[in-house]
């Protein structure tokens, strides 16, 4: 078993896999594929201070909460990491999500942006595998965001600007996985994760 370390009095007793990418790069699709194909994995549901989009469901896609509740949980030290991604829009990882998975002997999977991914990598060290999913180009990324039909033009431009900054951080991850062929990317991601779990 992985060694136990503490982060802000948070015992690290298991392994975790971190997937980060700009919005629209396909990380959620990859993570869902891995969850279906590797029994040991358990998804860490992030908390978000925003309303659900499209078919998103509370407690399945995110733990949706108000800004006030999110800030109260920050005060109560309930997050392993959190960030204000856009003005007054918070995302974070609840300690309780991770503890629940490790108690069952599972490997935790995170689907987070680059900043969150690097924060988690710093916290979990050798107990984590951090993978950055890279889109073929910003043009492809823009098309994927438009195809979702859940974003306003302003929101698309904001996400593309953020994507630029995230792509510059790709080299800080353990592995950069190009997602220009989804089937290939899924198989590559599965190999990476299985090797990490068994290693």
FENNORGI-V236728 format. One record per helix or strand. SS is the DSSP state (@ for helix, = for strand). FROM is the first residue (numbers start at 1). TO is the last residue. If there is no record, write none. Layout:
ss = (SS/SS)
from = (FROM/FROM)
to = (TO/TO)
//
This chain:
ss = (=/=/=/@/=/=/=/=/@/=/=/@/=/@/=/@/@/@/=/@)
from = (5/10/16/27/41/47/58/62/67/79/89/95/107/114/128/138/153/170/175/182)
to = (7/12/21/37/43/48/58/64/75/86/94/103/112/127/135/148/167/172/179/198)
//
